[in-house]
Amino acid sequence: MLLQPTAVDPPDLRPTPTPRPVERIETAAPSSTPVPPTATATLTATASPDPTEATSGTATGTPVATLAPQGNTFVVGQSAQGRDIIGWSFGEGPRTLLIVGGIHTGFESNTVLLVNELVAHFQATPASVLPGMRLMLIPVANPDGLVLGRQTAGRFNANGVDLNRNWGCEWSEEAYWQDQRVDPGARAFSEPETQALARLIRETQPAAAIFYHSAADGIFTGDCPDGGVSDELARVLGEASGYSYGRPFSAYQVTGTAASWADGQGIPAVDLELTGTRDTEFVRNLRAIQAAQCWITGSVCQ
């Protein structure tokens, strides 16, 4: 059952960068939200990543899982408390666009709602997946945090780790959220959630990846020293959606992020920050995803 955030908000905890002015396009999102199954498919998992490989930015040295979908759902892996991380797959093309919500839950749980709305859309309109494409959507990367509702603790996993500071590119034992120190884990890829997502990325080699957050209002590229391949993806998404792009995230220092690690693997990747912590901004994000499909496949789209 999809858990919803609670209704009461504490004081505003959002970062405060100054984005370029953009046109707000707020429209109604679909009312149906699919409920992820408890477990409808499995990954055949073996050993966790070697810590010495993880600290150098590698999730695992050898393939450790085989995607085994049943229908269009699969289990990416498990959380620290053993909850399944559910994925949805649409299309059978050789090029994959990965879309991930809920790395941070708590006050960012609208990203979970958004990806579930996208799942509902692609279920209802399979022709929205372009020929040659496969869309892989993961609504809740941090299921342990989601059950805590709209509170600060929901940002972190059950071990108290900030999962978007736990990746291998520029991981640091000193990590921040705004002006607060947060726990980045004992080492890069110390957490089962990031291990599972990194395995999936290494094995599927998506053509591009979008990691959803809120609420810094903009598109921020993955920027690993070994990468630098994500600027064009940000432009495509920004022009289609109206979110600002082309500027670094400067509200505070971030390290060890998923988008930067993917960029370092040669995969164009961005953090797409919604404008608030309540709305899903479905329509403008659907436009962005359709534009990304056109860009990945080289299609001419209206």
MOQUIZI-V96911 format. One record per residue. PHI is phi in radians with two decimals (999 if undefined). OMEGA is omega in whole degrees, -180 to 180 (none if undefined). NEAR is the number of other C-alpha atoms within 8 Angstrom. Layout:
PHI | OMEGA | NEAR
PHI | OMEGA | NEAR
This chain:
999 | 180 | 6
-1.27 | 179 | 5
-1.48 | -180 | 6
-1.79 | 175 | 7
-1.14 | 178 | 12
-1.25 | -169 | 6
-1.54 | -172 | 5
-1.80 | 178 | 5
-1.76 | 170 | 7
-1.46 | 175 | 5
-0.99 | -177 | 4
-1.02 | -179 | 5
-1.98 | -174 | 4
-1.35 | 171 | 7
-1.15 | -174 | 9
-2.23 | 171 | 6
-1.24 | 178 | 8
-1.86 | -178 | 4
-1.35 | 172 | 8
-1.11 | 178 | 5
-1.05 | 177 | 5
-2.33 | 178 | 7
-1.29 | 178 | 5
-1.36 | 179 | 5
-2.18 | -177 | 8
-1.82 | 179 | 7
-2.32 | -177 | 7
-1.23 | 176 | 6
-1.63 | 178 | 9
-0.98 | -177 | 8
-1.46 | -177 | 5
-1.52 | 177 | 6
-2.20 | -177 | 10
-1.17 | 179 | 8
-1.80 | -180 | 7
-1.00 | 178 | 7
-1.22 | 177 | 7
-1.13 | 175 | 6
-2.97 | 180 | 9
-2.02 | 178 | 10
-2.78 | -177 | 10
-2.35 | 166 | 11
-1.91 | 178 | 12
-1.49 | -173 | 9
-1.66 | 173 | 7
-2.18 | -171 | 6
-1.23 | 173 | 5
-1.26 | 178 | 6
-1.04 | 174 | 11
-1.18 | -178 | 9
-0.99 | -179 | 10
-1.21 | 175 | 6
-1.29 | -177 | 12
-1.09 | -178 | 16
-1.19 | 177 | 12
-1.58 | 175 | 8
1.74 | -180 | 11
-1.95 | -177 | 9
-1.31 | 179 | 13
-2.89 | -177 | 12
-1.46 | -178 | 8
-2.32 | 177 | 4
-1.03 | -177 | 7
-2.20 | -179 | 10
-2.62 | 178 | 10
-2.14 | -180 | 7
-1.14 | -177 | 8
-2.31 | -175 | 9
-1.26 | 168 | 10
-2.09 | -171 | 8
1.20 | 179 | 4
-2.07 | 176 | 8
-2.09 | 178 | 12
-2.69 | 177 | 17
-1.81 | -180 | 14
-1.28 | -177 | 13
2.98 | -179 | 12
-2.15 | 177 | 13
-1.41 | 178 | 14
-1.04 | 179 | 12
-1.70 | 173 | 7
1.51 | 177 | 6
-1.38 | 178 | 9
-1.22 | 169 | 12
-1.71 | -171 | 15
-1.65 | 173 | 15
-2.09 | 177 | 12
-2.17 | -178 | 12
-2.17 | 179 | 11
-2.30 | -178 | 12
1.51 | -176 | 12
-2.24 | -178 | 7
-1.31 | -179 | 9
-1.37 | -178 | 7
-1.91 | -175 | 11
-1.98 | 168 | 14
-1.88 | -180 | 14
-1.67 | -179 | 12
-2.24 | -173 | 13
-2.20 | 173 | 15
-2.01 | 170 | 16
1.14 | 167 | 17
-1.15 | 166 | 14
-1.83 | 175 | 18
-1.82 | -177 | 17
1.03 | -178 | 16
-1.29 | 178 | 14
-1.77 | -176 | 14
-1.20 | 174 | 15
-1.14 | 175 | 12
-1.20 | 175 | 16
-1.14 | 179 | 13
-1.07 | 180 | 11
-1.06 | -177 | 13
-1.16 | 174 | 14
-1.12 | 175 | 12
-1.13 | 176 | 15
-1.13 | 175 | 10
-1.00 | 180 | 12
-1.04 | -180 | 12
-1.11 | -176 | 9
-1.29 | 170 | 12
-1.16 | -176 | 8
-1.35 | -177 | 6
-2.29 | -178 | 7
-1.07 | 178 | 9
-1.19 | 176 | 6
-1.23 | 174 | 7
-1.48 | -175 | 12
-1.22 | 174 | 9
-0.96 | -179 | 6
1.53 | -176 | 10
-1.94 | 167 | 15
-2.28 | 175 | 14
-1.77 | 178 | 13
-2.11 | -175 | 12
-2.04 | 179 | 12
-2.13 | -176 | 14
-1.16 | -171 | 15
-2.30 | 177 | 13
-1.39 | -178 | 12
-2.23 | -176 | 16
-1.14 | 178 | 13
-1.19 | 177 | 13
-1.21 | -176 | 16
-1.09 | -176 | 16
-1.19 | -180 | 9
-1.43 | 177 | 11
1.37 | -174 | 13
-1.45 | 175 | 14
-2.59 | -176 | 11
-1.00 | -178 | 7
-1.05 | 180 | 9
-1.20 | 177 | 17
-1.17 | -170 | 14
-1.83 | 176 | 14
-1.44 | -175 | 15
-1.17 | 176 | 9
-1.55 | -179 | 6
1.37 | -177 | 8
-1.67 | 172 | 13
-1.38 | -173 | 14
-1.19 | 176 | 15
-1.64 | 168 | 11
-2.18 | -170 | 16
-1.93 | -177 | 19
-1.66 | -166 | 16
-1.41 | 178 | 16
-1.49 | 179 | 13
0.96 | 173 | 8
-1.06 | 179 | 15
-2.45 | 177 | 9
-1.26 | 174 | 9
-1.87 | -174 | 8
-2.28 | -172 | 13
-2.31 | 162 | 11
-2.25 | -169 | 9
0.94 | -180 | 8
-1.75 | -178 | 6
-1.79 | 170 | 6
-1.23 | 176 | 8
-2.19 | -178 | 10
-1.52 | 178 | 11
-1.54 | -174 | 18
1.62 | -178 | 13
-1.18 | 179 | 6
-2.87 | 175 | 12
-1.05 | 180 | 15
1.07 | 176 | 16
-1.33 | -172 | 12
-1.78 | -178 | 11
-1.10 | -179 | 11
-1.18 | 180 | 14
-1.25 | 175 | 12
-1.04 | -177 | 13
-1.15 | 180 | 11
-1.16 | 180 | 10
-1.16 | 175 | 9
-1.03 | -179 | 13
-1.04 | -179 | 10
-1.13 | -179 | 10
-1.15 | -177 | 7
-1.41 | -178 | 7
-1.60 | -180 | 7
0.80 | -179 | 8
-1.06 | 177 | 11
-1.26 | 179 | 10
-2.86 | -179 | 12
-2.47 | 176 | 15
-2.11 | 177 | 13
-1.94 | -175 | 14
-1.57 | 176 | 14
-2.49 | 169 | 14
-2.62 | 14 | 15
-2.49 | -178 | 12
-1.58 | 171 | 13
1.01 | 177 | 13
2.95 | 179 | 12
-1.98 | -175 | 15
-2.15 | -174 | 14
-1.29 | 164 | 14
-1.09 | -172 | 17
-2.51 | 178 | 11
-1.63 | 179 | 12
-0.96 | 179 | 6
-1.57 | -174 | 7
-2.04 | -178 | 11
1.39 | -175 | 12
-1.95 | -166 | 9
-1.88 | -175 | 14
-1.09 | -177 | 10
-1.18 | 175 | 7
-1.05 | 179 | 12
-1.05 | 179 | 14
-1.09 | -180 | 10
-1.03 | -180 | 12
-1.15 | -178 | 14
-1.14 | 180 | 13
-1.14 | -179 | 9
-1.35 | -171 | 10
-1.79 | -174 | 10
1.57 | 174 | 11
-1.24 | 176 | 11
-1.21 | 179 | 12
-2.69 | 176 | 10
1.48 | 177 | 10
-2.32 | 178 | 5
-1.30 | 172 | 6
-1.28 | -173 | 7
-2.20 | -179 | 6
-1.14 | 176 | 8
-2.90 | -177 | 10
-1.31 | 174 | 8
-2.14 | -178 | 9
-2.42 | 172 | 10
1.05 | -177 | 17
-1.60 | 180 | 15
-1.11 | -177 | 12
-1.11 | 179 | 15
-1.19 | 178 | 16
-1.10 | 179 | 15
-1.06 | 177 | 14
-1.00 | 178 | 18
-1.18 | 175 | 14
-1.53 | -179 | 8
1.48 | -178 | 9
-1.88 | 176 | 14
-0.98 | -174 | 14
-2.64 | 179 | 16
-2.43 | 162 | 16
-1.66 | 177 | 13
-1.81 | -176 | 13
-1.69 | 175 | 13
-1.16 | -175 | 15
-1.45 | -179 | 9
-2.56 | -177 | 9
-1.86 | -179 | 11
-2.03 | -176 | 5
-1.27 | 178 | 6
-1.67 | 179 | 10
0.93 | -171 | 12
-1.03 | -170 | 12
-1.09 | -178 | 11
-1.21 | 177 | 12
-1.32 | 174 | 9
-1.10 | 177 | 9
-1.02 | -180 | 10
-1.09 | -178 | 14
-1.20 | 177 | 9
-1.12 | 178 | 9
-1.14 | 178 | 12
-1.10 | 177 | 11
-1.05 | 179 | 12
-1.08 | 180 | 12
-1.14 | -178 | 9
-1.13 | -176 | 10
-1.54 | -176 | 9
1.28 | -178 | 6
-1.42 | 172 | 7
-1.65 | -174 | 5
-2.04 | 179 | 5
-1.44 | none | 2
